Amino acid sequence: MNKLKQIFASVAALTLMSGVAHAEYGLNMPVGVTETSRQVYDLHMLILWVCVAIGVVVFGAMIYSMVYHRKSQGAVASQFHESMTAELVWTVIPFIILVVMAIPATKVLIEMHDSSEADMTVKITGYQWKWHYEYIGEDLDFFSSLDAASNEARQVGSGIDPSTVADYLLNVDHPLVIPVGKKVRFLLTAEDVIHAWWVPDFGWKKDAIPGLINEAWVIVDEPGVYRGQCAELCGRDHGFMPIVVEVKSEADYATWLVAQKVAKQVAKLAAIEDLDPRELKRAGKKVYRANCIACHQKKGEGLPGVFPAINGSAVATGDINKHIDIVMNGKKGTTMAAYKDQLTDLELAAVVTYQRNSLGNKVGDAVQPAEIAALR
């Protein structure tokens, strides 16, 4: 009896824990904030109820037959081998059901693929493990990576409780910004491996494939912040490749666009000047933590047998030109990516300077942004 009580107590405790763990658990797909997502939701519900009705009829007939035509009731099975009528019925009825479901589904699919008459176009390129957004015709582009707080908390031995980080693993440093109520056309591709751009509230996802351009579009009806993730297994850090889309009013979007262009020009002017090595190191630390820490670790110790250490390495303490070349162009046959197109001249100069004068290294030299610009 006592053992039985213990079992019931354990089940009750697990049930309560399960309720806490799944506080945000939902059984259905989200309705979303676009007309496409609402159409997909309505189609989903239509087909769900069709399937429920079929299940009720089929299982109802089975249960009825088993209860009222069982052997103990004296039922005798009919002896026949084929019936043209039965075969026609169970062929024609499913065919009609499939056609009825296919008509609205085809309509929605056609609309989802119609990216014509767009108000603006954004090219999205997937990298391991970040997104590059280019506003076609606006001379504006930037990379969007996992935010610094999440990136720090996810590191082994960081000492940071991930539950204290807002939107842990679902926040970025530079979100994609688009205007509300405008048709935005997306051109999706990838630089290295297959990725997939997915924001659940938009009602679709699209693969980003190297050497191929996929198209998609969205009209968001409500201003707000919408989050998603890469939906393709794109490598060891696949889970750290979030997507954040910030939808602004037309006026706020126009203000944001001007501010981004001004900031870009200011950054270009700043890159012309020679900077103090201490400033380069401070900036390089941020670049290192955003782009290098996952492989080379927080203190530059690397992962033995997998990723080389920067602390005391021949690259970071040797010829500075070779160091710059590896950071800019990567290294063939290894997982070392090329950052020439991913980082600005200032960021490249800063991270090389930081690696050579931090993480246990004290070479004493520095790289200026102008030197990087000359190598492009």
Residue pairs with C-beta under 8 A, 6 or more apart in sequence:
29 40
29 41
29 44
29 200
30 37
30 41
30 200
30 201
31 37
31 38
31 41
32 38
32 40
32 41
32 200
32 201
32 202
32 203
33 201
33 202
33 220
33 221
33 222
33 224
33 226
34 201
34 202
34 203
34 218
34 219
34 220
34 221
35 219
35 221
36 108
36 111
36 112
36 202
36 203
36 204
36 218
37 201
37 202
37 203
37 204
38 203
39 108
39 111
39 203
40 108
40 203
40 204
41 203
43 104
43 105
43 108
46 101
46 104
47 101
47 105
50 97
50 100
50 101
54 97
68 75
69 75
112 204
112 216
113 215
114 217
115 185
115 186
115 215
115 216
115 217
117 183
118 183
118 184
118 185
118 217
119 179
119 182
119 183
119 184
120 135
120 136
120 137
120 178
120 179
120 182
120 183
120 184
120 185
121 135
121 136
121 137
121 184
121 185
121 186
121 187
122 133
122 134
122 135
122 136
122 176
122 178
122 184
122 185
122 186
122 187
123 133
123 134
123 136
123 186
123 187
123 188
123 189
124 131
124 132
124 133
124 134
124 176
124 186
124 187
124 188
124 189
124 197
124 208
125 131
125 132
125 134
125 188
125 189
125 190
125 191
125 208
126 132
126 188
126 189
126 190
126 191
126 192
126 193
126 194
126 195
126 197
126 208
126 230
126 234
126 241
127 143
127 190
127 191
127 192
127 337
127 342
128 192
128 193
128 234
128 235
128 237
128 337
129 145
129 146
129 230
129 234
129 235
129 237
129 238
129 240
129 241
130 143
130 144
130 145
130 146
130 241
130 342
131 143
131 144
131 145
131 176
131 197
131 241
131 243
132 141
132 142
132 143
132 144
132 191
132 342
133 141
133 142
133 143
133 144
133 174
133 176
134 140
134 141
135 141
135 257
136 187
138 257
138 261
139 261
139 264
140 257
140 260
140 261
140 264
142 174
142 260
143 174
143 342
144 172
144 173
144 174
144 175
144 176
144 243
144 244
145 151
145 172
145 173
145 174
145 290
145 291
146 169
146 171
146 172
146 173
146 240
146 241
146 242
146 290
147 171
147 172
147 173
148 173
148 286
148 289
148 290
149 165
149 166
149 171
150 162
150 165
150 167
150 168
150 169
150 170
150 171
150 240
151 240
151 289
151 290
151 293
151 294
152 158
152 160
152 289
153 160
153 161
153 162
153 164
153 165
153 168
154 162
154 169
154 240
155 293
155 297
155 298
157 298
158 298
162 168
162 169
167 227
169 239
169 240
169 242
170 227
170 229
170 242
170 244
171 227
171 242
171 244
172 242
172 243
172 244
173 290
175 225
175 244
175 245
175 246
176 243
176 244
176 245
176 246
177 245
177 246
177 247
177 248
177 253
177 256
178 184
178 218
178 220
178 245
178 246
178 247
178 248
178 253
179 247
179 248
179 249
179 250
179 253
179 254
180 220
180 221
180 222
180 223
180 247
180 248
180 249
180 250
180 253
181 219
181 220
181 221
181 250
182 219
182 250
183 217
183 218
183 219
184 217
184 218
184 219
185 215
185 216
185 217
186 197
186 206
186 215
186 216
186 217
186 218
187 213
187 214
187 215
188 197
188 206
188 207
188 208
188 213
188 214
188 215
188 216
189 208
189 209
189 210
189 211
189 212
189 213
189 214
190 208
190 209
190 210
191 210
192 210
192 337
193 210
193 234
193 235
194 207
194 208
194 209
194 210
194 232
194 234
195 207
195 208
195 230
195 232
195 234
195 241
196 205
196 206
196 207
196 208
196 230
196 231
196 232
197 205
197 206
197 208
197 216
197 228
197 230
197 231
197 243
198 204
198 205
198 206
198 228
198 229
198 230
198 231
198 243
199 205
199 226
199 227
199 228
199 243
199 245
200 228
201 226
201 228
202 218
202 220
202 226
202 228
202 245
204 216
205 228
205 231
206 214
206 215
206 216
207 214
207 232
208 214
208 232
220 226
220 245
220 247
222 247
223 247
223 248
223 249
224 246
224 247
225 244
225 245
225 246
225 247
226 244
226 245
226 247
227 242
227 243
227 244
227 245
228 242
228 243
228 244
228 245
229 239
229 241
229 242
229 243
230 238
230 241
230 242
230 243
232 238
234 241
237 294
240 294
248 256
267 344
267 346
270 346
270 369
271 344
271 345
271 346
271 369
271 370
271 373
272 369
272 370
274 368
274 370
275 346
275 349
275 368
275 369
277 353
277 357
277 366
280 349
280 350
280 353
280 354
280 366
280 367
280 368
281 350
281 353
281 354
281 357
281 358
283 346
283 347
283 350
283 354
284 350
284 351
284 352
284 353
284 354
284 355
284 358
285 354
285 358
287 343
287 347
287 350
287 351
287 354
288 296
288 351
288 354
288 355
289 298
291 339
291 342
291 343
291 351
292 310
292 351
292 355
295 302
295 303
295 306
295 307
295 335
296 302
296 307
296 308
296 309
296 310
297 303
297 307
297 309
299 311
299 359
299 360
300 309
300 310
300 311
300 316
300 355
300 358
300 359
300 360
300 361
301 309
301 311
302 308
302 309
302 310
302 311
307 335
308 315
310 316
310 355
310 359
310 361
311 359
311 360
311 361
312 360
312 361
315 322
315 323
315 326
316 323
316 355
316 356
316 359
316 361
316 363
317 356
317 361
317 363
320 352
320 356
320 363
320 365
320 367
323 352
323 355
323 356
324 348
324 352
324 367
324 371
324 372
324 375
326 336
327 339
327 348
327 351
327 352
328 338
328 339
328 340
328 348
328 372
328 375
329 338
329 340
330 336
330 337
330 338
330 339
339 348
339 351
340 348
340 376
343 351
344 369
345 369
345 370
345 372
345 373
345 376
346 369
348 367
348 369
348 372
349 366
349 367
349 368
349 369
349 371
349 372
352 367
353 365
353 366
353 367
355 361
356 363
356 365
356 366
357 363
357 364
357 365
357 366
